[in-house]
Amino acid sequence: MKAYPYMHKHPTSGQTTISEGMDLRDWFAGQALQGIYAKGNFPTGIMFDTAKEAYAIADEMMKQRKEVPNE
């Protein structure tokens, strides 16, 4: 699933460009990463561990989207 898909029509040429946007999982991971650093919860270890943690959170968010029906 993609986050922020959009279509843009150039004002003078009329050419339409379509972008699927970024993966929703990547967007969730970026949001989780911001939260981790905003709270000052700096994981012990290298930055790779922080990225892994952010994607683990994103994976749980994606899992919840499948389990909970849209309201």
PyMOL Python script that loads the backbone (N, CA, C, O; Angstrom):
from pymol import cmd

cmd.read_pdbstr("""\
ATOM      1  N   MET A   1       0.844  -1.164   0.000  1.00  0.00           N
ATOM      2  CA  MET A   1       0.000   0.000   0.000  1.00  0.00           C
ATOM      3  C   MET A   1       0.896   1.237   0.000  1.00  0.00           C
ATOM      4  O   MET A   1       1.974   1.244   0.595  1.00  0.00           O
ATOM      5  N   LYS A   2       0.435   2.259  -0.667  1.00  0.00           N
ATOM      6  CA  LYS A   2       1.224   3.478  -0.795  1.00  0.00           C
ATOM      7  C   LYS A   2       0.629   4.603   0.043  1.00  0.00           C
ATOM      8  O   LYS A   2      -0.583   4.667   0.252  1.00  0.00           O
ATOM      9  N   ALA A   3       1.494   5.481   0.514  1.00  0.00           N
ATOM     10  CA  ALA A   3       1.067   6.677   1.235  1.00  0.00           C
ATOM     11  C   ALA A   3       1.209   7.863   0.293  1.00  0.00           C
ATOM     12  O   ALA A   3       2.208   7.983  -0.417  1.00  0.00           O
ATOM     13  N   TYR A   4       0.245   8.707   0.289  1.00  0.00           N
ATOM     14  CA  TYR A   4       0.261   9.953  -0.479  1.00  0.00           C
ATOM     15  C   TYR A   4       0.385   9.792  -1.989  1.00  0.00           C
ATOM     16  O   TYR A   4       1.238  10.441  -2.595  1.00  0.00           O
ATOM     17  N   PRO A   5      -0.432   8.955  -2.617  1.00  0.00           N
ATOM     18  CA  PRO A   5      -0.415   8.937  -4.077  1.00  0.00           C
ATOM     19  C   PRO A   5      -1.001  10.248  -4.607  1.00  0.00           C
ATOM     20  O   PRO A   5      -1.871  10.843  -3.970  1.00  0.00           O
ATOM     21  N   TYR A   6      -0.536  10.688  -5.748  1.00  0.00           N
ATOM     22  CA  TYR A   6      -1.084  11.921  -6.303  1.00  0.00           C
ATOM     23  C   TYR A   6      -0.939  11.968  -7.818  1.00  0.00           C
ATOM     24  O   TYR A   6      -0.136  11.250  -8.413  1.00  0.00           O
ATOM     25  N   MET A   7      -1.743  12.837  -8.420  1.00  0.00           N
ATOM     26  CA  MET A   7      -1.685  13.077  -9.853  1.00  0.00           C
ATOM     27  C   MET A   7      -1.494  14.580 -10.038  1.00  0.00           C
ATOM     28  O   MET A   7      -2.180  15.384  -9.405  1.00  0.00           O
ATOM     29  N   HIS A   8      -0.570  14.946 -10.898  1.00  0.00           N
ATOM     30  CA  HIS A   8      -0.269  16.355 -11.143  1.00  0.00           C
ATOM     31  C   HIS A   8      -0.413  16.647 -12.627  1.00  0.00           C
ATOM     32  O   HIS A   8       0.142  15.944 -13.471  1.00  0.00           O
ATOM     33  N   LYS A   9      -1.165  17.694 -12.930  1.00  0.00           N
ATOM     34  CA  LYS A   9      -1.307  18.123 -14.324  1.00  0.00           C
ATOM     35  C   LYS A   9      -0.534  19.420 -14.491  1.00  0.00           C
ATOM     36  O   LYS A   9      -0.809  20.409 -13.811  1.00  0.00           O
ATOM     37  N   HIS A  10       0.445  19.410 -15.410  1.00  0.00           N
ATOM     38  CA  HIS A  10       1.274  20.590 -15.647  1.00  0.00           C
ATOM     39  C   HIS A  10       0.388  21.707 -16.189  1.00  0.00           C
ATOM     40  O   HIS A  10      -0.397  21.478 -17.109  1.00  0.00           O
ATOM     41  N   PRO A  11       0.504  22.926 -15.625  1.00  0.00           N
ATOM     42  CA  PRO A  11      -0.408  24.007 -15.993  1.00  0.00           C
ATOM     43  C   PRO A  11      -0.305  24.480 -17.440  1.00  0.00           C
ATOM     44  O   PRO A  11      -1.303  24.930 -18.004  1.00  0.00           O
ATOM     45  N   THR A  12       0.862  24.392 -18.051  1.00  0.00           N
ATOM     46  CA  THR A  12       0.981  24.891 -19.427  1.00  0.00           C
ATOM     47  C   THR A  12       0.970  23.782 -20.472  1.00  0.00           C
ATOM     48  O   THR A  12       0.358  23.933 -21.529  1.00  0.00           O
ATOM     49  N   SER A  13       1.642  22.667 -20.186  1.00  0.00           N
ATOM     50  CA  SER A  13       1.698  21.595 -21.182  1.00  0.00           C
ATOM     51  C   SER A  13       0.486  20.672 -21.102  1.00  0.00           C
ATOM     52  O   SER A  13       0.144  20.005 -22.078  1.00  0.00           O
ATOM     53  N   GLY A  14      -0.155  20.635 -19.951  1.00  0.00           N
ATOM     54  CA  GLY A  14      -1.292  19.737 -19.768  1.00  0.00           C
ATOM     55  C   GLY A  14      -0.896  18.295 -19.535  1.00  0.00           C
ATOM     56  O   GLY A  14      -1.758  17.429 -19.383  1.00  0.00           O
ATOM     57  N   GLN A  15       0.420  18.023 -19.505  1.00  0.00           N
ATOM     58  CA  GLN A  15       0.900  16.659 -19.285  1.00  0.00           C
ATOM     59  C   GLN A  15       0.598  16.235 -17.852  1.00  0.00           C
ATOM     60  O   GLN A  15       0.819  16.991 -16.906  1.00  0.00           O
ATOM     61  N   THR A  16       0.094  15.026 -17.711  1.00  0.00           N
ATOM     62  CA  THR A  16      -0.253  14.501 -16.395  1.00  0.00           C
ATOM     63  C   THR A  16       0.840  13.552 -15.908  1.00  0.00           C
ATOM     64  O   THR A  16       1.292  12.674 -16.643  1.00  0.00           O
ATOM     65  N   THR A  17       1.247  13.743 -14.677  1.00  0.00           N
ATOM     66  CA  THR A  17       2.231  12.884 -14.032  1.00  0.00           C
ATOM     67  C   THR A  17       1.560  12.211 -12.840  1.00  0.00           C
ATOM     68  O   THR A  17       0.892  12.867 -12.041  1.00  0.00           O
ATOM     69  N   ILE A  18       1.742  10.908 -12.730  1.00  0.00           N
ATOM     70  CA  ILE A  18       1.160  10.165 -11.619  1.00  0.00           C
ATOM     71  C   ILE A  18       2.294   9.588 -10.774  1.00  0.00           C
ATOM     72  O   ILE A  18       3.240   9.004 -11.302  1.00  0.00           O
ATOM     73  N   SER A  19       2.187   9.758  -9.469  1.00  0.00           N
ATOM     74  CA  SER A  19       3.169   9.184  -8.546  1.00  0.00           C
ATOM     75  C   SER A  19       2.424   8.321  -7.538  1.00  0.00           C
ATOM     76  O   SER A  19       1.416   8.741  -6.970  1.00  0.00           O
ATOM     77  N   GLU A  20       2.920   7.139  -7.326  1.00  0.00           N
ATOM     78  CA  GLU A  20       2.284   6.246  -6.357  1.00  0.00           C
ATOM     79  C   GLU A  20       2.575   6.663  -4.932  1.00  0.00           C
ATOM     80  O   GLU A  20       1.845   6.272  -4.021  1.00  0.00           O
ATOM     81  N   GLY A  21       3.615   7.441  -4.710  1.00  0.00           N
ATOM     82  CA  GLY A  21       3.972   7.832  -3.352  1.00  0.00           C
ATOM     83  C   GLY A  21       4.874   6.795  -2.706  1.00  0.00           C
ATOM     84  O   GLY A  21       5.276   5.819  -3.339  1.00  0.00           O
ATOM     85  N   MET A  22       5.180   7.018  -1.451  1.00  0.00           N
ATOM     86  CA  MET A  22       6.057   6.104  -0.728  1.00  0.00           C
ATOM     87  C   MET A  22       5.250   4.957  -0.132  1.00  0.00           C
ATOM     88  O   MET A  22       4.029   5.046  -0.003  1.00  0.00           O
ATOM     89  N   ASP A  23       5.944   3.881   0.229  1.00  0.00           N
ATOM     90  CA  ASP A  23       5.266   2.764   0.883  1.00  0.00           C
ATOM     91  C   ASP A  23       4.736   3.209   2.236  1.00  0.00           C
ATOM     92  O   ASP A  23       5.395   3.955   2.959  1.00  0.00           O
ATOM     93  N   LEU A  24       3.537   2.744   2.570  1.00  0.00           N
ATOM     94  CA  LEU A  24       2.931   3.086   3.851  1.00  0.00           C
ATOM     95  C   LEU A  24       3.796   2.578   5.004  1.00  0.00           C
ATOM     96  O   LEU A  24       3.901   3.240   6.037  1.00  0.00           O
ATOM     97  N   ARG A  25       4.408   1.424   4.837  1.00  0.00           N
ATOM     98  CA  ARG A  25       5.291   0.867   5.878  1.00  0.00           C
ATOM     99  C   ARG A  25       6.465   1.803   6.139  1.00  0.00           C
ATOM    100  O   ARG A  25       6.837   2.025   7.292  1.00  0.00           O
ATOM    101  N   ASP A  26       7.056   2.358   5.066  1.00  0.00           N
ATOM    102  CA  ASP A  26       8.162   3.303   5.228  1.00  0.00           C
ATOM    103  C   ASP A  26       7.693   4.571   5.941  1.00  0.00           C
ATOM    104  O   ASP A  26       8.405   5.113   6.786  1.00  0.00           O
ATOM    105  N   TRP A  27       6.503   5.035   5.600  1.00  0.00           N
ATOM    106  CA  TRP A  27       5.973   6.234   6.245  1.00  0.00           C
ATOM    107  C   TRP A  27       5.757   5.981   7.735  1.00  0.00           C
ATOM    108  O   TRP A  27       6.116   6.813   8.568  1.00  0.00           O
ATOM    109  N   PHE A  28       5.160   4.814   8.073  1.00  0.00           N
ATOM    110  CA  PHE A  28       4.967   4.451   9.477  1.00  0.00           C
ATOM    111  C   PHE A  28       6.308   4.385  10.217  1.00  0.00           C
ATOM    112  O   PHE A  28       6.418   4.865  11.345  1.00  0.00           O
ATOM    113  N   ALA A  29       7.317   3.798   9.589  1.00  0.00           N
ATOM    114  CA  ALA A  29       8.635   3.689  10.226  1.00  0.00           C
ATOM    115  C   ALA A  29       9.228   5.067  10.473  1.00  0.00           C
ATOM    116  O   ALA A  29       9.835   5.299  11.519  1.00  0.00           O
ATOM    117  N   GLY A  30       9.064   5.981   9.531  1.00  0.00           N
ATOM    118  CA  GLY A  30       9.563   7.338   9.717  1.00  0.00           C
ATOM    119  C   GLY A  30       8.872   8.042  10.868  1.00  0.00           C
ATOM    120  O   GLY A  30       9.505   8.762  11.640  1.00  0.00           O
ATOM    121  N   GLN A  31       7.569   7.830  10.978  1.00  0.00           N
ATOM    122  CA  GLN A  31       6.828   8.429  12.086  1.00  0.00           C
ATOM    123  C   GLN A  31       7.279   7.830  13.427  1.00  0.00           C
ATOM    124  O   GLN A  31       7.434   8.548  14.414  1.00  0.00           O
ATOM    125  N   ALA A  32       7.486   6.517  13.446  1.00  0.00           N
ATOM    126  CA  ALA A  32       7.952   5.857  14.670  1.00  0.00           C
ATOM    127  C   ALA A  32       9.334   6.364  15.058  1.00  0.00           C
ATOM    128  O   ALA A  32       9.608   6.581  16.238  1.00  0.00           O
ATOM    129  N   LEU A  33      10.205   6.553  14.071  1.00  0.00           N
ATOM    130  CA  LEU A  33      11.552   7.046  14.323  1.00  0.00           C
ATOM    131  C   LEU A  33      11.510   8.438  14.950  1.00  0.00           C
ATOM    132  O   LEU A  33      12.260   8.727  15.883  1.00  0.00           O
ATOM    133  N   GLN A  34      10.639   9.288  14.440  1.00  0.00           N
ATOM    134  CA  GLN A  34      10.502  10.626  15.026  1.00  0.00           C
ATOM    135  C   GLN A  34      10.068  10.531  16.483  1.00  0.00           C
ATOM    136  O   GLN A  34      10.579  11.250  17.342  1.00  0.00           O
ATOM    137  N   GLY A  35       9.120   9.638  16.752  1.00  0.00           N
ATOM    138  CA  GLY A  35       8.649   9.468  18.119  1.00  0.00           C
ATOM    139  C   GLY A  35       9.726   8.950  19.049  1.00  0.00           C
ATOM    140  O   GLY A  35       9.834   9.396  20.191  1.00  0.00           O
ATOM    141  N   ILE A  36      10.525   8.009  18.567  1.00  0.00           N
ATOM    142  CA  ILE A  36      11.611   7.450  19.373  1.00  0.00           C
ATOM    143  C   ILE A  36      12.577   8.560  19.789  1.00  0.00           C
ATOM    144  O   ILE A  36      12.952   8.659  20.957  1.00  0.00           O
ATOM    145  N   TYR A  37      12.972   9.386  18.834  1.00  0.00           N
ATOM    146  CA  TYR A  37      13.937  10.451  19.133  1.00  0.00           C
ATOM    147  C   TYR A  37      13.310  11.616  19.890  1.00  0.00           C
ATOM    148  O   TYR A  37      13.981  12.245  20.708  1.00  0.00           O
ATOM    149  N   ALA A  38      12.046  11.913  19.634  1.00  0.00           N
ATOM    150  CA  ALA A  38      11.383  13.021  20.332  1.00  0.00           C
ATOM    151  C   ALA A  38      11.264  12.736  21.824  1.00  0.00           C
ATOM    152  O   ALA A  38      11.354  13.648  22.646  1.00  0.00           O
ATOM    153  N   LYS A  39      11.062  11.468  22.170  1.00  0.00           N
ATOM    154  CA  LYS A  39      10.933  11.098  23.573  1.00  0.00           C
ATOM    155  C   LYS A  39      12.288  10.938  24.252  1.00  0.00           C
ATOM    156  O   LYS A  39      12.357  10.768  25.469  1.00  0.00           O
ATOM    157  N   GLY A  40      13.351  10.989  23.481  1.00  0.00           N
ATOM    158  CA  GLY A  40      14.680  10.804  24.051  1.00  0.00           C
ATOM    159  C   GLY A  40      15.002   9.349  24.320  1.00  0.00           C
ATOM    160  O   GLY A  40      15.934   9.043  25.063  1.00  0.00           O
ATOM    161  N   ASN A  41      14.236   8.448  23.720  1.00  0.00           N
ATOM    162  CA  ASN A  41      14.475   7.013  23.897  1.00  0.00           C
ATOM    163  C   ASN A  41      15.511   6.541  22.891  1.00  0.00           C
ATOM    164  O   ASN A  41      15.180   5.875  21.910  1.00  0.00           O
ATOM    165  N   PHE A  42      16.749   6.885  23.138  1.00  0.00           N
ATOM    166  CA  PHE A  42      17.808   6.493  22.215  1.00  0.00           C
ATOM    167  C   PHE A  42      18.239   5.082  22.552  1.00  0.00           C
ATOM    168  O   PHE A  42      18.802   4.839  23.620  1.00  0.00           O
ATOM    169  N   PRO A  43      17.976   4.136  21.638  1.00  0.00           N
ATOM    170  CA  PRO A  43      18.370   2.754  21.905  1.00  0.00           C
ATOM    171  C   PRO A  43      19.874   2.635  22.088  1.00  0.00           C
ATOM    172  O   PRO A  43      20.655   3.363  21.475  1.00  0.00           O
ATOM    173  N   THR A  44      20.258   1.706  22.942  1.00  0.00           N
ATOM    174  CA  THR A  44      21.686   1.463  23.124  1.00  0.00           C
ATOM    175  C   THR A  44      22.173   0.673  21.928  1.00  0.00           C
ATOM    176  O   THR A  44      21.613  -0.380  21.624  1.00  0.00           O
ATOM    177  N   GLY A  45      23.152   1.126  21.272  1.00  0.00           N
ATOM    178  CA  GLY A  45      23.648   0.442  20.085  1.00  0.00           C
ATOM    179  C   GLY A  45      23.758   1.417  18.935  1.00  0.00           C
ATOM    180  O   GLY A  45      23.638   2.631  19.099  1.00  0.00           O
ATOM    181  N   ILE A  46      23.987   0.856  17.786  1.00  0.00           N
ATOM    182  CA  ILE A  46      24.196   1.703  16.620  1.00  0.00           C
ATOM    183  C   ILE A  46      22.873   2.115  15.984  1.00  0.00           C
ATOM    184  O   ILE A  46      21.817   1.592  16.341  1.00  0.00           O
ATOM    185  N   MET A  47      22.935   3.047  15.049  1.00  0.00           N
ATOM    186  CA  MET A  47      21.729   3.573  14.424  1.00  0.00           C
ATOM    187  C   MET A  47      20.945   2.478  13.705  1.00  0.00           C
ATOM    188  O   MET A  47      19.725   2.580  13.576  1.00  0.00           O
ATOM    189  N   PHE A  48      21.616   1.448  13.242  1.00  0.00           N
ATOM    190  CA  PHE A  48      20.929   0.338  12.574  1.00  0.00           C
ATOM    191  C   PHE A  48      19.880  -0.259  13.499  1.00  0.00           C
ATOM    192  O   PHE A  48      18.792  -0.626  13.054  1.00  0.00           O
ATOM    193  N   ASP A  49      20.202  -0.359  14.786  1.00  0.00           N
ATOM    194  CA  ASP A  49      19.250  -0.899  15.753  1.00  0.00           C
ATOM    195  C   ASP A  49      18.028  -0.003  15.869  1.00  0.00           C
ATOM    196  O   ASP A  49      16.910  -0.493  16.027  1.00  0.00           O
ATOM    197  N   THR A  50      18.233   1.304  15.793  1.00  0.00           N
ATOM    198  CA  THR A  50      17.125   2.245  15.866  1.00  0.00           C
ATOM    199  C   THR A  50      16.215   2.080  14.654  1.00  0.00           C
ATOM    200  O   THR A  50      14.991   2.099  14.790  1.00  0.00           O
ATOM    201  N   ALA A  51      16.794   1.922  13.489  1.00  0.00           N
ATOM    202  CA  ALA A  51      16.007   1.711  12.277  1.00  0.00           C
ATOM    203  C   ALA A  51      15.233   0.394  12.367  1.00  0.00           C
ATOM    204  O   ALA A  51      14.069   0.330  11.973  1.00  0.00           O
ATOM    205  N   LYS A  52      15.870  -0.644  12.880  1.00  0.00           N
ATOM    206  CA  LYS A  52      15.184  -1.924  13.040  1.00  0.00           C
ATOM    207  C   LYS A  52      13.995  -1.780  13.980  1.00  0.00           C
ATOM    208  O   LYS A  52      12.932  -2.350  13.733  1.00  0.00           O
ATOM    209  N   GLU A  53      14.171  -1.019  15.059  1.00  0.00           N
ATOM    210  CA  GLU A  53      13.081  -0.800  16.010  1.00  0.00           C
ATOM    211  C   GLU A  53      11.935  -0.041  15.338  1.00  0.00           C
ATOM    212  O   GLU A  53      10.767  -0.379  15.530  1.00  0.00           O
ATOM    213  N   ALA A  54      12.269   0.979  14.553  1.00  0.00           N
ATOM    214  CA  ALA A  54      11.243   1.764  13.868  1.00  0.00           C
ATOM    215  C   ALA A  54      10.448   0.889  12.902  1.00  0.00           C
ATOM    216  O   ALA A  54       9.226   1.007  12.822  1.00  0.00           O
ATOM    217  N   TYR A  55      11.135   0.010  12.167  1.00  0.00           N
ATOM    218  CA  TYR A  55      10.434  -0.871  11.236  1.00  0.00           C
ATOM    219  C   TYR A  55       9.639  -1.949  11.970  1.00  0.00           C
ATOM    220  O   TYR A  55       8.609  -2.398  11.467  1.00  0.00           O
ATOM    221  N   ALA A  56      10.092  -2.367  13.132  1.00  0.00           N
ATOM    222  CA  ALA A  56       9.317  -3.329  13.924  1.00  0.00           C
ATOM    223  C   ALA A  56       7.996  -2.686  14.360  1.00  0.00           C
ATOM    224  O   ALA A  56       6.949  -3.332  14.341  1.00  0.00           O
ATOM    225  N   ILE A  57       8.056  -1.425  14.747  1.00  0.00           N
ATOM    226  CA  ILE A  57       6.837  -0.692  15.107  1.00  0.00           C
ATOM    227  C   ILE A  57       5.943  -0.555  13.880  1.00  0.00           C
ATOM    228  O   ILE A  57       4.733  -0.767  13.964  1.00  0.00           O
ATOM    229  N   ALA A  58       6.536  -0.200  12.742  1.00  0.00           N
ATOM    230  CA  ALA A  58       5.764  -0.058  11.498  1.00  0.00           C
ATOM    231  C   ALA A  58       5.096  -1.377  11.117  1.00  0.00           C
ATOM    232  O   ALA A  58       3.951  -1.388  10.667  1.00  0.00           O
ATOM    233  N   ASP A  59       5.809  -2.482  11.296  1.00  0.00           N
ATOM    234  CA  ASP A  59       5.231  -3.789  10.958  1.00  0.00           C
ATOM    235  C   ASP A  59       4.016  -4.088  11.829  1.00  0.00           C
ATOM    236  O   ASP A  59       3.023  -4.637  11.352  1.00  0.00           O
ATOM    237  N   GLU A  60       4.100  -3.723  13.108  1.00  0.00           N
ATOM    238  CA  GLU A  60       2.954  -3.915  14.002  1.00  0.00           C
ATOM    239  C   GLU A  60       1.781  -3.037  13.582  1.00  0.00           C
ATOM    240  O   GLU A  60       0.626  -3.456  13.656  1.00  0.00           O
ATOM    241  N   MET A  61       2.082  -1.817  13.140  1.00  0.00           N
ATOM    242  CA  MET A  61       1.022  -0.923  12.677  1.00  0.00           C
ATOM    243  C   MET A  61       0.355  -1.493  11.428  1.00  0.00           C
ATOM    244  O   MET A  61      -0.868  -1.439  11.301  1.00  0.00           O
ATOM    245  N   MET A  62       1.145  -2.037  10.510  1.00  0.00           N
ATOM    246  CA  MET A  62       0.589  -2.642   9.302  1.00  0.00           C
ATOM    247  C   MET A  62      -0.270  -3.857   9.667  1.00  0.00           C
ATOM    248  O   MET A  62      -1.325  -4.081   9.074  1.00  0.00           O
ATOM    249  N   LYS A  63       0.192  -4.629  10.639  1.00  0.00           N
ATOM    250  CA  LYS A  63      -0.548  -5.805  11.088  1.00  0.00           C
ATOM    251  C   LYS A  63      -1.898  -5.390  11.671  1.00  0.00           C
ATOM    252  O   LYS A  63      -2.918  -6.021  11.395  1.00  0.00           O
ATOM    253  N   GLN A  64      -1.900  -4.339  12.467  1.00  0.00           N
ATOM    254  CA  GLN A  64      -3.142  -3.860  13.073  1.00  0.00           C
ATOM    255  C   GLN A  64      -4.128  -3.368  12.015  1.00  0.00           C
ATOM    256  O   GLN A  64      -5.338  -3.527  12.176  1.00  0.00           O
ATOM    257  N   ARG A  65      -3.628  -2.780  10.947  1.00  0.00           N
ATOM    258  CA  ARG A  65      -4.518  -2.302   9.880  1.00  0.00           C
ATOM    259  C   ARG A  65      -5.285  -3.463   9.264  1.00  0.00           C
ATOM    260  O   ARG A  65      -6.433  -3.298   8.854  1.00  0.00           O
ATOM    261  N   LYS A  66      -4.665  -4.629   9.196  1.00  0.00           N
ATOM    262  CA  LYS A  66      -5.325  -5.803   8.619  1.00  0.00           C
ATOM    263  C   LYS A  66      -6.322  -6.429   9.581  1.00  0.00           C
ATOM    264  O   LYS A  66      -7.331  -6.996   9.161  1.00  0.00           O
ATOM    265  N   GLU A  67      -6.036  -6.322  10.878  1.00  0.00           N
ATOM    266  CA  GLU A  67      -6.879  -6.985  11.882  1.00  0.00           C
ATOM    267  C   GLU A  67      -8.084  -6.154  12.283  1.00  0.00           C
ATOM    268  O   GLU A  67      -9.128  -6.718  12.609  1.00  0.00           O
ATOM    269  N   VAL A  68      -7.977  -4.853  12.271  1.00  0.00           N
ATOM    270  CA  VAL A  68      -9.053  -3.969  12.703  1.00  0.00           C
ATOM    271  C   VAL A  68      -9.774  -3.424  11.475  1.00  0.00           C
ATOM    272  O   VAL A  68      -9.158  -2.756  10.645  1.00  0.00           O
ATOM    273  N   PRO A  69     -11.076  -3.703  11.349  1.00  0.00           N
ATOM    274  CA  PRO A  69     -11.788  -3.186  10.180  1.00  0.00           C
ATOM    275  C   PRO A  69     -11.877  -1.657  10.209  1.00  0.00           C
ATOM    276  O   PRO A  69     -11.908  -1.041  11.275  1.00  0.00           O
ATOM    277  N   ASN A  70     -11.916  -1.065   9.017  1.00  0.00           N
ATOM    278  CA  ASN A  70     -12.064   0.396   8.918  1.00  0.00           C
ATOM    279  C   ASN A  70     -13.412   0.815   9.460  1.00  0.00           C
ATOM    280  O   ASN A  70     -14.426   0.160   9.220  1.00  0.00           O
ATOM    281  N   GLU A  71     -13.411   1.897  10.184  1.00  0.00           N
ATOM    282  CA  GLU A  71     -14.670   2.399  10.745  1.00  0.00           C
ATOM    283  C   GLU A  71     -15.176   3.557   9.964  1.00  0.00           C
ATOM    284  O   GLU A  71     -16.226   4.110  10.290  1.00  0.00           O
TER     285      GLU A  71
END
""", "prot")
cmd.dss("prot")
cmd.show_as("cartoon", "prot")
cmd.util.cbc("prot")
cmd.orient("prot")
